[in-house]
Amino acid sequence: MIKNSLASISDVAIYPVISLSIFVAFFVLLGYMVFRADKKYIKHMEEMPLTDEVYQKD
């Protein structure tokens, strides 16, 4: 049933290409953000669960 429904849609082959493009773009952007992140911020976030420091919002 699904196969017949998809076959009746014109230009249905473009949807997997669009999905793959969005998927790849998202992870490339995420990788870029991770490698460009401030190392001090990452170190601070890494140590937060291990410290007794209490964060109070001002």
C-alpha distance matrix in Angstrom:
0.0 3.8 5.4 5.2 6.3 8.8 10.0 11.0 13.1 16.6 18.4 15.6 17.7 20.4 18.8 19.3 22.8 23.6 22.5 24.6 27.4 27.6 27.4 30.2 32.3 32.2 33.5 36.0 37.3 37.5 39.3 41.7 42.5 43.1 45.5 47.3 47.7 51.3 52.5 54.8 51.9 49.8 52.8 53.5 50.0 50.1 53.3 52.5 51.3 54.5 57.0 58.7 58.7 57.7 55.9 57.0 55.5 58.4
3.8 0.0 3.8 5.4 5.0 6.1 8.5 10.0 11.1 14.5 15.8 12.6 14.6 17.1 15.2 15.6 19.2 19.9 18.7 20.8 23.7 23.8 23.6 26.5 28.5 28.4 29.7 32.3 33.5 33.7 35.6 37.9 38.7 39.4 41.8 43.5 44.0 47.6 48.8 51.2 48.4 46.3 49.4 50.1 46.6 46.8 50.1 49.3 48.3 51.5 53.9 55.7 55.5 54.6 52.8 53.9 52.4 55.2
5.4 3.8 0.0 3.8 5.4 5.3 6.1 8.7 10.3 13.2 14.2 11.3 12.8 15.8 14.6 14.8 18.1 19.5 18.6 20.3 23.2 23.9 23.8 26.2 28.4 28.8 29.9 32.2 33.8 34.2 35.8 38.1 39.2 39.9 42.0 43.8 44.7 48.3 49.5 52.0 49.4 47.2 50.3 51.3 47.9 48.0 51.4 50.9 49.9 53.0 55.6 57.5 57.4 56.7 54.8 56.1 54.6 57.3
5.2 5.4 3.8 0.0 3.8 5.5 5.1 6.4 9.1 12.1 14.1 11.8 14.0 17.0 16.3 17.1 20.2 21.3 21.0 23.0 25.5 26.1 26.5 28.9 30.8 31.4 32.8 34.9 36.3 37.0 38.7 40.8 41.9 42.8 45.0 46.6 47.4 51.1 52.4 55.0 52.3 50.2 53.4 54.3 50.9 51.1 54.5 53.9 53.0 56.2 58.7 60.5 60.2 59.4 57.4 58.5 56.8 59.5
6.3 5.0 5.4 3.8 0.0 3.8 5.5 5.4 7.0 10.6 12.7 10.3 13.2 15.5 14.3 15.8 18.9 19.4 19.1 21.6 23.8 24.1 24.7 27.4 29.0 29.3 31.1 33.3 34.4 35.0 37.0 39.0 39.8 41.0 43.3 44.7 45.4 49.0 50.5 52.9 50.1 48.2 51.5 52.2 48.8 49.3 52.7 51.8 51.1 54.3 56.7 58.4 58.0 56.9 54.8 55.8 53.9 56.5
8.8 6.1 5.3 5.5 3.8 0.0 3.8 5.4 5.4 8.5 9.7 6.9 9.5 12.0 10.9 12.2 15.2 16.0 15.8 18.1 20.4 20.9 21.6 24.1 25.7 26.3 28.0 30.0 31.3 32.1 34.0 35.8 36.9 38.1 40.2 41.6 42.5 46.2 47.7 50.3 47.6 45.7 49.0 49.9 46.6 47.0 50.5 49.8 49.2 52.4 54.8 56.7 56.2 55.3 53.2 54.2 52.4 55.0
10.0 8.5 6.1 5.1 5.5 3.8 0.0 3.8 5.5 7.6 9.2 7.5 9.6 12.7 12.7 13.9 16.4 17.7 18.1 20.0 22.1 23.2 24.0 26.1 27.8 28.8 30.4 32.1 33.5 34.6 36.2 38.0 39.3 40.6 42.4 43.9 45.1 48.8 50.3 53.0 50.4 48.5 51.8 52.9 49.6 50.0 53.5 53.0 52.5 55.6 58.0 60.0 59.5 58.8 56.6 57.7 55.9 58.4
11.0 10.0 8.7 6.4 5.4 5.4 3.8 0.0 3.8 6.3 9.3 8.5 11.6 13.9 14.0 16.0 18.3 19.0 19.8 22.0 23.8 24.6 25.8 28.0 29.3 30.3 32.3 33.9 35.0 36.2 38.1 39.7 40.8 42.3 44.3 45.5 46.6 50.3 52.0 54.6 51.9 50.2 53.6 54.4 51.2 51.8 55.3 54.6 54.1 57.4 59.6 61.5 60.8 59.9 57.6 58.5 56.4 58.8
13.1 11.1 10.3 9.1 7.0 5.4 5.5 3.8 0.0 3.8 6.4 5.7 9.3 10.9 10.9 13.5 15.5 15.7 16.8 19.3 20.6 21.3 22.9 25.1 26.1 27.1 29.3 30.8 31.8 33.2 35.2 36.5 37.6 39.3 41.3 42.3 43.4 47.1 49.0 51.5 48.8 47.2 50.7 51.5 48.4 49.1 52.6 51.9 51.6 54.9 57.0 58.9 58.1 57.1 54.7 55.5 53.4 55.7
16.6 14.5 13.2 12.1 10.6 8.5 7.6 6.3 3.8 0.0 3.8 5.5 8.4 9.6 10.9 13.6 14.7 15.2 17.0 19.2 20.0 21.1 23.1 24.9 25.6 27.1 29.4 30.4 31.4 33.2 35.0 36.1 37.5 39.4 41.0 41.9 43.3 47.0 49.0 51.6 49.1 47.7 51.2 52.1 49.1 49.9 53.5 52.9 52.9 56.2 58.2 60.2 59.2 58.4 55.8 56.7 54.5 56.6
18.4 15.8 14.2 14.1 12.7 9.7 9.2 9.3 6.4 3.8 0.0 3.8 5.4 6.1 8.2 10.8 11.3 12.0 14.2 16.0 16.7 18.2 20.2 21.6 22.4 24.2 26.3 27.1 28.3 30.2 31.9 32.8 34.4 36.3 37.8 38.7 40.3 44.0 46.0 48.7 46.3 44.9 48.4 49.5 46.6 47.4 51.0 50.6 50.7 53.9 55.9 58.1 57.1 56.4 53.9 54.8 52.7 54.8
15.6 12.6 11.3 11.8 10.3 6.9 7.5 8.5 5.7 5.5 3.8 0.0 3.8 5.5 6.0 8.2 9.9 10.7 12.0 14.0 15.4 16.6 18.1 19.9 21.1 22.5 24.4 25.7 27.0 28.5 30.2 31.5 32.9 34.6 36.3 37.4 38.8 42.5 44.3 47.0 44.5 42.9 46.3 47.4 44.4 45.0 48.6 48.1 48.1 51.2 53.4 55.5 54.7 54.0 51.6 52.7 50.7 53.0
17.7 14.6 12.8 14.0 13.2 9.5 9.6 11.6 9.3 8.4 5.4 3.8 0.0 3.8 5.6 6.3 7.3 9.3 10.8 11.9 13.3 15.2 16.4 17.7 19.2 21.0 22.6 23.6 25.3 26.9 28.2 29.6 31.3 32.8 34.2 35.6 37.2 41.0 42.6 45.5 43.2 41.4 44.8 46.2 43.3 43.7 47.4 47.2 47.2 50.2 52.4 54.8 54.0 53.6 51.3 52.6 50.7 53.0
20.4 17.1 15.8 17.0 15.5 12.0 12.7 13.9 10.9 9.6 6.1 5.5 3.8 0.0 3.8 5.7 5.3 6.3 8.7 10.1 10.6 12.5 14.4 15.5 16.5 18.4 20.4 21.1 22.5 24.4 25.9 26.9 28.6 30.4 31.8 32.8 34.5 38.2 40.1 42.9 40.7 39.1 42.6 43.8 41.1 41.7 45.4 45.2 45.4 48.5 50.5 52.9 51.9 51.4 48.9 50.1 48.1 50.3
18.8 15.2 14.6 16.3 14.3 10.9 12.7 14.0 10.9 10.9 8.2 6.0 5.6 3.8 0.0 3.8 5.4 5.1 6.1 8.6 9.8 10.6 12.2 14.2 15.3 16.5 18.6 19.9 21.1 22.5 24.3 25.7 27.0 28.6 30.4 31.5 32.8 36.6 38.4 41.0 38.6 36.9 40.5 41.5 38.5 39.2 42.8 42.5 42.5 45.7 47.7 49.9 49.0 48.5 46.0 47.2 45.3 47.6
19.3 15.6 14.8 17.1 15.8 12.2 13.9 16.0 13.5 13.6 10.8 8.2 6.3 5.7 3.8 0.0 3.8 5.5 5.0 6.1 8.5 9.9 10.4 12.1 14.0 15.3 16.7 18.1 19.8 21.0 22.4 24.1 25.7 26.9 28.6 30.1 31.5 35.3 36.7 39.6 37.3 35.3 38.7 40.0 37.1 37.4 41.1 41.0 40.9 43.9 46.2 48.6 47.9 47.6 45.3 46.8 45.1 47.6
22.8 19.2 18.1 20.2 18.9 15.2 16.4 18.3 15.5 14.7 11.3 9.9 7.3 5.3 5.4 3.8 0.0 3.8 5.5 5.2 6.1 8.7 9.9 10.6 12.1 14.2 15.6 16.3 18.1 19.9 21.0 22.3 24.2 25.7 27.0 28.3 30.1 33.9 35.5 38.5 36.4 34.6 38.0 39.5 36.8 37.2 41.0 41.0 41.3 44.2 46.3 48.8 48.0 47.8 45.4 46.9 45.1 47.4
23.6 19.9 19.5 21.3 19.4 16.0 17.7 19.0 15.7 15.2 12.0 10.7 9.3 6.3 5.1 5.5 3.8 0.0 3.8 5.5 5.1 6.2 8.6 10.0 10.5 12.2 14.5 15.3 16.4 18.2 19.9 21.0 22.4 24.3 25.9 26.8 28.3 32.1 34.0 36.7 34.4 32.9 36.5 37.7 35.0 35.7 39.4 39.2 39.6 42.6 44.5 46.9 45.8 45.5 42.9 44.2 42.2 44.4
22.5 18.7 18.6 21.0 19.1 15.8 18.1 19.8 16.8 17.0 14.2 12.0 10.8 8.7 6.1 5.0 5.5 3.8 0.0 3.8 5.4 5.2 6.1 8.7 9.9 10.7 12.6 14.3 15.4 16.6 18.4 20.0 21.2 22.6 24.5 25.8 27.0 30.7 32.4 35.1 32.6 30.9 34.4 35.5 32.6 33.2 36.8 36.6 36.7 39.8 41.9 44.2 43.3 43.0 40.6 42.0 40.2 42.6
24.6 20.8 20.3 23.0 21.6 18.1 20.0 22.0 19.3 19.2 16.0 14.0 11.9 10.1 8.6 6.1 5.2 5.5 3.8 0.0 3.8 5.5 5.0 6.1 8.4 9.9 10.8 12.1 14.1 15.3 16.4 18.2 19.9 21.1 22.6 24.2 25.7 29.5 30.8 33.8 31.7 29.7 33.1 34.6 31.9 32.1 35.9 36.0 36.2 39.0 41.2 43.8 43.1 43.0 40.8 42.5 40.9 43.4
27.4 23.7 23.2 25.5 23.8 20.4 22.1 23.8 20.6 20.0 16.7 15.4 13.3 10.6 9.8 8.5 6.1 5.1 5.4 3.8 0.0 3.8 5.4 5.3 6.0 8.5 10.1 10.5 12.1 14.1 15.3 16.3 18.2 19.9 21.1 22.3 24.1 27.8 29.6 32.6 30.5 28.9 32.4 33.9 31.4 31.9 35.7 35.8 36.4 39.2 41.2 43.8 42.7 42.7 40.2 41.8 40.0 42.2
27.6 23.8 23.9 26.1 24.1 20.9 23.2 24.6 21.3 21.1 18.2 16.6 15.2 12.5 10.6 9.9 8.7 6.2 5.2 5.5 3.8 0.0 3.8 5.6 5.1 6.0 8.7 9.9 10.5 12.1 14.2 15.2 16.4 18.2 20.1 21.0 22.2 26.0 27.9 30.6 28.2 26.7 30.4 31.5 28.8 29.6 33.3 33.1 33.7 36.7 38.6 41.0 39.8 39.6 37.0 38.5 36.6 38.8
27.4 23.6 23.8 26.5 24.7 21.6 24.0 25.8 22.9 23.1 20.2 18.1 16.4 14.4 12.2 10.4 9.9 8.6 6.1 5.0 5.4 3.8 0.0 3.8 5.6 5.3 6.5 8.7 10.1 10.7 12.4 14.3 15.5 16.6 18.6 20.1 21.2 24.9 26.4 29.2 26.9 25.0 28.4 29.7 27.0 27.4 31.1 31.1 31.5 34.3 36.4 39.0 38.1 38.1 35.8 37.6 36.0 38.5
30.2 26.5 26.2 28.9 27.4 24.1 26.1 28.0 25.1 24.9 21.6 19.9 17.7 15.5 14.2 12.1 10.6 10.0 8.7 6.1 5.3 5.6 3.8 0.0 3.8 5.5 5.3 6.1 8.5 9.8 10.5 12.2 14.2 15.3 16.5 18.2 19.9 23.7 25.0 28.1 26.3 24.3 27.7 29.4 26.9 27.2 31.0 31.4 32.0 34.6 36.7 39.5 38.6 38.9 36.6 38.5 37.1 39.4
32.3 28.5 28.4 30.8 29.0 25.7 27.8 29.3 26.1 25.6 22.4 21.1 19.2 16.5 15.3 14.0 12.1 10.5 9.9 8.4 6.0 5.1 5.6 3.8 0.0 3.8 5.6 5.1 6.1 8.5 9.8 10.5 12.2 14.2 15.5 16.4 18.1 21.9 23.7 26.7 24.7 23.3 26.8 28.3 26.0 26.8 30.5 30.7 31.7 34.4 36.1 38.8 37.6 37.7 35.2 36.9 35.2 37.3
32.2 28.4 28.8 31.4 29.3 26.3 28.8 30.3 27.1 27.1 24.2 22.5 21.0 18.4 16.5 15.3 14.2 12.2 10.7 9.9 8.5 6.0 5.3 5.5 3.8 0.0 3.8 5.5 5.2 6.1 8.6 9.9 10.6 12.3 14.4 15.3 16.3 20.1 21.9 24.6 22.3 20.7 24.3 25.5 23.0 23.8 27.5 27.5 28.4 31.2 32.9 35.5 34.3 34.3 31.9 33.5 31.9 34.2
33.5 29.7 29.9 32.8 31.1 28.0 30.4 32.3 29.3 29.4 26.3 24.4 22.6 20.4 18.6 16.7 15.6 14.5 12.6 10.8 10.1 8.7 6.5 5.3 5.6 3.8 0.0 3.8 5.3 4.8 5.9 8.4 9.7 10.3 12.2 14.0 15.1 18.8 20.1 23.0 21.1 19.0 22.4 24.1 21.6 21.9 25.7 26.1 26.8 29.4 31.4 34.2 33.3 33.7 31.6 33.6 32.4 34.8
36.0 32.3 32.2 34.9 33.3 30.0 32.1 33.9 30.8 30.4 27.1 25.7 23.6 21.1 19.9 18.1 16.3 15.3 14.3 12.1 10.5 9.9 8.7 6.1 5.1 5.5 3.8 0.0 3.8 5.4 5.1 6.1 8.7 9.9 10.7 12.2 14.2 17.9 19.4 22.6 21.1 19.3 22.7 24.6 22.6 23.0 26.7 27.5 28.6 30.9 32.7 35.7 34.6 35.1 32.9 34.9 33.6 35.7
37.3 33.5 33.8 36.3 34.4 31.3 33.5 35.0 31.8 31.4 28.3 27.0 25.3 22.5 21.1 19.8 18.1 16.4 15.4 14.1 12.1 10.5 10.1 8.5 6.1 5.2 5.3 3.8 0.0 3.8 5.4 5.0 6.2 8.7 10.1 10.5 12.1 15.8 17.9 20.7 18.9 17.7 21.3 22.7 20.8 21.8 25.4 25.8 27.2 29.7 31.1 33.9 32.5 32.8 30.3 32.1 30.5 32.5
37.5 33.7 34.2 37.0 35.0 32.1 34.6 36.2 33.2 33.2 30.2 28.5 26.9 24.4 22.5 21.0 19.9 18.2 16.6 15.3 14.1 12.1 10.7 9.8 8.5 6.1 4.8 5.4 3.8 0.0 3.8 5.4 5.1 6.2 8.7 9.9 10.5 14.3 15.8 18.6 16.5 14.8 18.4 19.9 17.6 18.4 22.1 22.4 23.6 26.2 27.8 30.6 29.4 29.8 27.5 29.5 28.3 30.5
39.3 35.6 35.8 38.7 37.0 34.0 36.2 38.1 35.2 35.0 31.9 30.2 28.2 25.9 24.3 22.4 21.0 19.9 18.4 16.4 15.3 14.2 12.4 10.5 9.8 8.6 5.9 5.1 5.4 3.8 0.0 3.8 5.4 5.1 6.2 8.5 10.0 13.6 14.6 17.9 16.5 14.4 17.7 19.8 18.0 18.1 21.9 22.9 24.1 26.2 28.0 31.1 30.1 31.0 28.9 31.3 30.3 32.6
41.7 37.9 38.1 40.8 39.0 35.8 38.0 39.7 36.5 36.1 32.8 31.5 29.6 26.9 25.7 24.1 22.3 21.0 20.0 18.2 16.3 15.2 14.3 12.2 10.5 9.9 8.4 6.1 5.0 5.4 3.8 0.0 3.8 5.5 5.3 6.1 8.5 12.1 13.8 17.1 15.9 14.6 17.9 19.9 18.6 19.3 22.8 23.8 25.6 27.6 28.9 32.0 30.5 31.4 29.1 31.2 30.0 31.9
42.5 38.7 39.2 41.9 39.8 36.9 39.3 40.8 37.6 37.5 34.4 32.9 31.3 28.6 27.0 25.7 24.2 22.4 21.2 19.9 18.2 16.4 15.5 14.2 12.2 10.6 9.7 8.7 6.2 5.1 5.4 3.8 0.0 3.8 5.6 5.1 5.9 9.7 11.8 14.6 12.9 11.9 15.5 17.0 15.6 16.7 20.2 20.7 22.7 24.9 26.0 28.8 27.2 27.9 25.5 27.5 26.2 28.1
43.1 39.4 39.9 42.8 41.0 38.1 40.6 42.3 39.3 39.4 36.3 34.6 32.8 30.4 28.6 26.9 25.7 24.3 22.6 21.1 19.9 18.2 16.6 15.3 14.2 12.3 10.3 9.9 8.7 6.2 5.1 5.5 3.8 0.0 3.8 5.5 5.3 8.8 9.8 12.8 11.4 9.5 12.8 14.8 13.3 13.8 17.4 18.4 20.1 22.1 23.5 26.6 25.4 26.4 24.5 26.9 26.2 28.3
45.5 41.8 42.0 45.0 43.3 40.2 42.4 44.3 41.3 41.0 37.8 36.3 34.2 31.8 30.4 28.6 27.0 25.9 24.5 22.6 21.1 20.1 18.6 16.5 15.5 14.4 12.2 10.7 10.1 8.7 6.2 5.3 5.6 3.8 0.0 3.8 5.6 8.6 9.2 12.8 12.4 10.7 13.5 16.0 15.4 15.5 18.8 20.4 22.4 23.8 25.2 28.5 27.2 28.6 26.8 29.3 28.6 30.6
47.3 43.5 43.8 46.6 44.7 41.6 43.9 45.5 42.3 41.9 38.7 37.4 35.6 32.8 31.5 30.1 28.3 26.8 25.8 24.2 22.3 21.0 20.1 18.2 16.4 15.3 14.0 12.2 10.5 9.9 8.5 6.1 5.1 5.5 3.8 0.0 3.8 6.6 8.6 11.7 11.3 10.8 13.8 15.8 15.5 16.4 19.5 20.7 23.1 24.7 25.5 28.5 26.8 28.1 25.9 28.0 27.1 28.6
47.7 44.0 44.7 47.4 45.4 42.5 45.1 46.6 43.4 43.3 40.3 38.8 37.2 34.5 32.8 31.5 30.1 28.3 27.0 25.7 24.1 22.2 21.2 19.9 18.1 16.3 15.1 14.2 12.1 10.5 10.0 8.5 5.9 5.3 5.6 3.8 0.0 3.8 6.2 8.8 7.7 7.4 10.6 12.2 11.8 13.2 16.1 17.0 19.6 21.3 21.9 24.9 23.1 24.2 22.0 24.3 23.5 25.2
51.3 47.6 48.3 51.1 49.0 46.2 48.8 50.3 47.1 47.0 44.0 42.5 41.0 38.2 36.6 35.3 33.9 32.1 30.7 29.5 27.8 26.0 24.9 23.7 21.9 20.1 18.8 17.9 15.8 14.3 13.6 12.1 9.7 8.8 8.6 6.6 3.8 0.0 3.8 5.5 5.4 6.5 8.8 10.1 10.9 12.4 14.6 15.8 18.9 20.0 20.1 23.0 21.0 22.5 20.4 22.7 22.2 23.6
52.5 48.8 49.5 52.4 50.5 47.7 50.3 52.0 49.0 49.0 46.0 44.3 42.6 40.1 38.4 36.7 35.5 34.0 32.4 30.8 29.6 27.9 26.4 25.0 23.7 21.9 20.1 19.4 17.9 15.8 14.6 13.8 11.8 9.8 9.2 8.6 6.2 3.8 0.0 3.8 5.4 5.1 6.1 8.6 9.9 10.4 12.4 14.3 17.2 17.9 18.3 21.5 20.0 22.0 20.5 23.3 23.3 24.9
54.8 51.2 52.0 55.0 52.9 50.3 53.0 54.6 51.5 51.6 48.7 47.0 45.5 42.9 41.0 39.6 38.5 36.7 35.1 33.8 32.6 30.6 29.2 28.1 26.7 24.6 23.0 22.6 20.7 18.6 17.9 17.1 14.6 12.8 12.8 11.7 8.8 5.5 3.8 0.0 3.8 5.5 5.1 6.1 8.6 9.7 10.7 12.3 15.7 16.1 15.7 18.7 16.9 18.9 17.6 20.3 20.6 22.0
51.9 48.4 49.4 52.3 50.1 47.6 50.4 51.9 48.8 49.1 46.3 44.5 43.2 40.7 38.6 37.3 36.4 34.4 32.6 31.7 30.5 28.2 26.9 26.3 24.7 22.3 21.1 21.1 18.9 16.5 16.5 15.9 12.9 11.4 12.4 11.3 7.7 5.4 5.4 3.8 0.0 3.8 5.4 5.1 6.2 8.5 10.0 10.6 14.0 15.2 15.0 17.7 15.7 17.2 15.3 17.9 17.9 19.7
49.8 46.3 47.2 50.2 48.2 45.7 48.5 50.2 47.2 47.7 44.9 42.9 41.4 39.1 36.9 35.3 34.6 32.9 30.9 29.7 28.9 26.7 25.0 24.3 23.3 20.7 19.0 19.3 17.7 14.8 14.4 14.6 11.9 9.5 10.7 10.8 7.4 6.5 5.1 5.5 3.8 0.0 3.8 5.4 5.1 6.0 8.7 10.0 12.7 14.0 14.7 17.9 16.6 18.3 16.9 19.9 20.1 22.3
52.8 49.4 50.3 53.4 51.5 49.0 51.8 53.6 50.7 51.2 48.4 46.3 44.8 42.6 40.5 38.7 38.0 36.5 34.4 33.1 32.4 30.4 28.4 27.7 26.8 24.3 22.4 22.7 21.3 18.4 17.7 17.9 15.5 12.8 13.5 13.8 10.6 8.8 6.1 5.1 5.4 3.8 0.0 3.8 5.5 5.0 6.3 8.7 11.5 11.8 12.3 15.8 14.8 17.2 16.5 19.8 20.7 22.8
53.5 50.1 51.3 54.3 52.2 49.9 52.9 54.4 51.5 52.1 49.5 47.4 46.2 43.8 41.5 40.0 39.5 37.7 35.5 34.6 33.9 31.5 29.7 29.4 28.3 25.5 24.1 24.6 22.7 19.9 19.8 19.9 17.0 14.8 16.0 15.8 12.2 10.1 8.6 6.1 5.1 5.4 3.8 0.0 3.8 5.4 5.3 6.2 9.7 10.4 10.0 13.0 11.5 13.6 12.7 16.0 17.0 19.2
50.0 46.6 47.9 50.9 48.8 46.6 49.6 51.2 48.4 49.1 46.6 44.4 43.3 41.1 38.5 37.1 36.8 35.0 32.6 31.9 31.4 28.8 27.0 26.9 26.0 23.0 21.6 22.6 20.8 17.6 18.0 18.6 15.6 13.3 15.4 15.5 11.8 10.9 9.9 8.6 6.2 5.1 5.5 3.8 0.0 3.8 5.5 5.2 8.0 9.9 10.5 13.3 12.1 13.6 12.5 15.7 16.5 19.2
50.1 46.8 48.0 51.1 49.3 47.0 50.0 51.8 49.1 49.9 47.4 45.0 43.7 41.7 39.2 37.4 37.2 35.7 33.2 32.1 31.9 29.6 27.4 27.2 26.8 23.8 21.9 23.0 21.8 18.4 18.1 19.3 16.7 13.8 15.5 16.4 13.2 12.4 10.4 9.7 8.5 6.0 5.0 5.4 3.8 0.0 3.8 5.8 7.3 8.4 10.1 13.5 13.3 15.4 15.1 18.6 19.8 22.6
53.3 50.1 51.4 54.5 52.7 50.5 53.5 55.3 52.6 53.5 51.0 48.6 47.4 45.4 42.8 41.1 41.0 39.4 36.8 35.9 35.7 33.3 31.1 31.0 30.5 27.5 25.7 26.7 25.4 22.1 21.9 22.8 20.2 17.4 18.8 19.5 16.1 14.6 12.4 10.7 10.0 8.7 6.3 5.3 5.5 3.8 0.0 3.8 5.8 5.5 6.5 10.2 10.3 12.9 13.4 17.1 18.9 21.6
52.5 49.3 50.9 53.9 51.8 49.8 53.0 54.6 51.9 52.9 50.6 48.1 47.2 45.2 42.5 41.0 41.0 39.2 36.6 36.0 35.8 33.1 31.1 31.4 30.7 27.5 26.1 27.5 25.8 22.4 22.9 23.8 20.7 18.4 20.4 20.7 17.0 15.8 14.3 12.3 10.6 10.0 8.7 6.2 5.2 5.8 3.8 0.0 3.8 5.4 5.5 8.2 7.8 9.7 9.9 13.7 15.5 18.5
51.3 48.3 49.9 53.0 51.1 49.2 52.5 54.1 51.6 52.9 50.7 48.1 47.2 45.4 42.5 40.9 41.3 39.6 36.7 36.2 36.4 33.7 31.5 32.0 31.7 28.4 26.8 28.6 27.2 23.6 24.1 25.6 22.7 20.1 22.4 23.1 19.6 18.9 17.2 15.7 14.0 12.7 11.5 9.7 8.0 7.3 5.8 3.8 0.0 3.8 5.8 8.1 9.1 10.7 11.6 15.3 17.4 20.7
54.5 51.5 53.0 56.2 54.3 52.4 55.6 57.4 54.9 56.2 53.9 51.2 50.2 48.5 45.7 43.9 44.2 42.6 39.8 39.0 39.2 36.7 34.3 34.6 34.4 31.2 29.4 30.9 29.7 26.2 26.2 27.6 24.9 22.1 23.8 24.7 21.3 20.0 17.9 16.1 15.2 14.0 11.8 10.4 9.9 8.4 5.5 5.4 3.8 0.0 3.8 6.9 8.9 11.5 13.3 17.0 19.5 22.5
57.0 53.9 55.6 58.7 56.7 54.8 58.0 59.6 57.0 58.2 55.9 53.4 52.4 50.5 47.7 46.2 46.3 44.5 41.9 41.2 41.2 38.6 36.4 36.7 36.1 32.9 31.4 32.7 31.1 27.8 28.0 28.9 26.0 23.5 25.2 25.5 21.9 20.1 18.3 15.7 15.0 14.7 12.3 10.0 10.5 10.1 6.5 5.5 5.8 3.8 0.0 3.8 5.4 8.6 10.7 14.4 17.2 19.9
58.7 55.7 57.5 60.5 58.4 56.7 60.0 61.5 58.9 60.2 58.1 55.5 54.8 52.9 49.9 48.6 48.8 46.9 44.2 43.8 43.8 41.0 39.0 39.5 38.8 35.5 34.2 35.7 33.9 30.6 31.1 32.0 28.8 26.6 28.5 28.5 24.9 23.0 21.5 18.7 17.7 17.9 15.8 13.0 13.3 13.5 10.2 8.2 8.1 6.9 3.8 0.0 3.8 6.3 9.5 12.7 16.0 18.6
58.7 55.5 57.4 60.2 58.0 56.2 59.5 60.8 58.1 59.2 57.1 54.7 54.0 51.9 49.0 47.9 48.0 45.8 43.3 43.1 42.7 39.8 38.1 38.6 37.6 34.3 33.3 34.6 32.5 29.4 30.1 30.5 27.2 25.4 27.2 26.8 23.1 21.0 20.0 16.9 15.7 16.6 14.8 11.5 12.1 13.3 10.3 7.8 9.1 8.9 5.4 3.8 0.0 3.8 6.4 9.6 12.8 15.1
57.7 54.6 56.7 59.4 56.9 55.3 58.8 59.9 57.1 58.4 56.4 54.0 53.6 51.4 48.5 47.6 47.8 45.5 43.0 43.0 42.7 39.6 38.1 38.9 37.7 34.3 33.7 35.1 32.8 29.8 31.0 31.4 27.9 26.4 28.6 28.1 24.2 22.5 22.0 18.9 17.2 18.3 17.2 13.6 13.6 15.4 12.9 9.7 10.7 11.5 8.6 6.3 3.8 0.0 3.8 6.4 9.9 12.4
55.9 52.8 54.8 57.4 54.8 53.2 56.6 57.6 54.7 55.8 53.9 51.6 51.3 48.9 46.0 45.3 45.4 42.9 40.6 40.8 40.2 37.0 35.8 36.6 35.2 31.9 31.6 32.9 30.3 27.5 28.9 29.1 25.5 24.5 26.8 25.9 22.0 20.4 20.5 17.6 15.3 16.9 16.5 12.7 12.5 15.1 13.4 9.9 11.6 13.3 10.7 9.5 6.4 3.8 0.0 3.8 6.6 9.4
57.0 53.9 56.1 58.5 55.8 54.2 57.7 58.5 55.5 56.7 54.8 52.7 52.6 50.1 47.2 46.8 46.9 44.2 42.0 42.5 41.8 38.5 37.6 38.5 36.9 33.5 33.6 34.9 32.1 29.5 31.3 31.2 27.5 26.9 29.3 28.0 24.3 22.7 23.3 20.3 17.9 19.9 19.8 16.0 15.7 18.6 17.1 13.7 15.3 17.0 14.4 12.7 9.6 6.4 3.8 0.0 3.8 6.3
55.5 52.4 54.6 56.8 53.9 52.4 55.9 56.4 53.4 54.5 52.7 50.7 50.7 48.1 45.3 45.1 45.1 42.2 40.2 40.9 40.0 36.6 36.0 37.1 35.2 31.9 32.4 33.6 30.5 28.3 30.3 30.0 26.2 26.2 28.6 27.1 23.5 22.2 23.3 20.6 17.9 20.1 20.7 17.0 16.5 19.8 18.9 15.5 17.4 19.5 17.2 16.0 12.8 9.9 6.6 3.8 0.0 3.8
58.4 55.2 57.3 59.5 56.5 55.0 58.4 58.8 55.7 56.6 54.8 53.0 53.0 50.3 47.6 47.6 47.4 44.4 42.6 43.4 42.2 38.8 38.5 39.4 37.3 34.2 34.8 35.7 32.5 30.5 32.6 31.9 28.1 28.3 30.6 28.6 25.2 23.6 24.9 22.0 19.7 22.3 22.8 19.2 19.2 22.6 21.6 18.5 20.7 22.5 19.9 18.6 15.1 12.4 9.4 6.3 3.8 0.0
